[in-house]
Amino acid sequence: MSALHRFASPKFLPRLLLIDGLATGATALMLILGAEMLAPVLQLPAGLLRTGGAICAPFALWVLMLSRRVAVPHGAMAAVIAINFAWVAASAWVAFGPTWQPAAFGVAFVCAQALVVLVFAELGWMGLRAMRPRPGVPA
């Protein structure tokens, strides 16, 4: 099966959303419950970590709810993708912006989770594009 067919499979986006939602939920729990332990290691404020977790939690629930749908609505999937890209941009700002100076491990941690989110966003974009009807190709 070609990659295009895989992305165009009706099961692709719900499965991607399930994995995204589970990963985001795990991240939310880690950031909320482990903020005090992570803060000195990452050299990032515990409040920032908890806030990141608090942002992730409702997003994870929404994404998990979307993953249960047989057909993911185009607009909802586009919103998930946009939010994921926004998270990547915010992560870059946290890691490299002027506000915080995380430790090398903090930069690595922020960049690693941003890379995972970027992969989710890109796969979602590819799946969304594959689901679009193409002229001259029977549905």
N, C-alpha and C positions, 0 to 999 in steps of 0.2 A: 504494500500500500504506500503510495507516495505521501510526502509530507503534506501537500495541499489537501489530499483526501482525508488525512488524519485531522487536520485543522478544520475541515468542513464537516466532519462527523458531528451529528447532533449531540453526541455524548462528550465532545471535547470541552466545550465551555463550561458545562456543569461540573465536570471533573476538575478542571482547572480552578474553578471557583471554590470547590470543596477543599482542595489542597491549599489555596491561597487563604481561605478562611481559617483553616486549622493552624497554618503557620502564623497568621496574624494573631489569632487567639492565644497561641502559645507565647508569642512575643509580648502581647499585652499582659499576660499573667506574670511573665518574667520581669517586665519593667515595673509593674505595680508592686508585686510582692518582693522583688529583689532590689528595689531602688537603693536602699540603704547600704546593701552589700556591694552593689555594682559601682556606686558613685565614686568611692575612693580609687577603685581599680581603673575606672575609665577616665577619672578626673573630669566628670561631668556632674552638675548638681542633681541631687536626688529628686528635687521637684521637677526638673526637666524630664528625667526618666519616667517619673510617675505620670506626668502630663502626657508624654508620648504613649504610655500604656493606656491611659484613659481615652486617648483619641483612637487607639487601635481597637479597643474592646467593642464599641458599638459598630464600627466598620466590619469587624470580624463577624459579628452576629448577622449583619445585613448580607454580607457576602455568603455566609453559610445558608441563609434563607434563600438567596438567589440560586445557590447550587442545587437546591431541591426541585427547582422548576424544570420541566421537560424542555421547554424552549426559553432560553434567557432573553428577555427583552433587549433589543438593540440599544436603546437609550440607557438602560441600567448598566449594561456591559460597558458602554462608552464612559459612563460615570466612574465605574470601578477602575478602568484604565487611567482616566484622568487623575483620579485620587492617588493611584499608585505612582504615577509620574510626579505628582506634587510631593509625595512623600520622599521620593528619591531626591528631588531638588532641595527639600527642607533638610534632608540628611546631609547633603553636600554642604549646606550652609552651617550646620552644626559642626561638622568635621573640619571645615576649612575657613569658615567665616570669622569675622573679627570678635564675636561675642564670647566664645569659649575657646579654651586652649586644652583640648583633651590630650591625654597621654597617648603615646604611640598605640597602645592596645585599644584605647578609646576610639582613635581614628580607624583602626582596623575593624573594630566591632561595628561602628556606624557604617563604614563602607561595605562590610560584608552583608549586613542586613539590607542595605540599600541595593546592593547588587542582586540579591534574591528578589526583592520587590521589583526591580527593573526587569528581571526575567519574567515575572508574572505579568507585568504590564505589556511587555513585548509579545509574549505568547497570547495574551488576551487580544491584542491588536491584530495579530496574525489570524487568530480564530475568527474574530469579527469580520475581517476582510474576506476570509474564505467563505463565510456564510452569505456574503453579498451576492445576489444574482449577477452573473456576467452575461453581457450581450452575446447572443449566438450560441450559448451553452445551455442545453436543456436542463431543467431543474431536477 
